Amino acid sequence: MAIKRVIAYQIEEEMRAQNITQTELAQRMNTSRAVVSRLLNPKNSSLTLSTLSSAVSALGKKLDVSII
């Protein structure tokens, strides 16, 4: 769950920086606000790479996943 907290925090910070609401992010992702809410909820461990990739792309960023 620690990783999910970090991911949710980073997405929320980028949303704040761009002044984007959950509703606007959902529209950019072509999904519902409920999906974005689950994505940003650090207690909800459900997260797919597809959803994460869509959110990051909607924020104009790139997703980099590494195994070190």
SVG drawing of the C-alpha trace seen along z (x, -y; Angstrom):
<svg xmlns="http://www.w3.org/2000/svg" viewBox="-18 -26 36 31">
<polyline fill="none" stroke="black" stroke-width="0.4" points="0.0,0.0 3.0,-2.3 3.5,-2.4 -0.1,-3.3 0.2,-6.2 3.2,-7.6 1.5,-7.2 -1.8,-8.9 0.3,-11.7 2.3,-12.3 -0.8,-12.4 -2.6,-14.7 0.4,-17.1 0.4,-17.3 -3.3,-17.9 -2.8,-20.8 0.1,-22.2 -2.1,-22.2 -5.3,-23.2 -7.2,-20.1 -10.1,-18.7 -11.0,-15.0 -13.9,-15.6 -11.7,-17.2 -9.1,-14.5 -11.8,-11.9 -13.0,-13.7 -9.5,-13.7 -9.2,-10.0 -12.6,-9.2 -13.7,-7.6 -15.8,-8.3 -14.9,-10.5 -15.4,-7.4 -12.4,-5.8 -10.3,-8.8 -11.4,-8.9 -10.4,-5.2 -7.0,-6.0 -6.4,-8.9 -7.6,-6.9 -4.4,-5.6 -6.5,-3.0 -7.9,-1.5 -5.2,0.9 -6.9,1.6 -4.8,0.1 -4.1,1.2 -1.2,0.0 -3.8,-0.9 -5.6,-3.3 -2.3,-4.7 -1.0,-5.2 -4.2,-6.9 -4.1,-9.3 -0.4,-10.2 -1.0,-10.8 -4.1,-13.0 -1.7,-15.1 0.7,-15.4 3.3,-13.3 5.0,-10.0 4.9,-6.8 8.2,-5.1 8.1,-1.8 11.4,-0.1 12.5,3.0 15.9,2.5"/>
</svg>
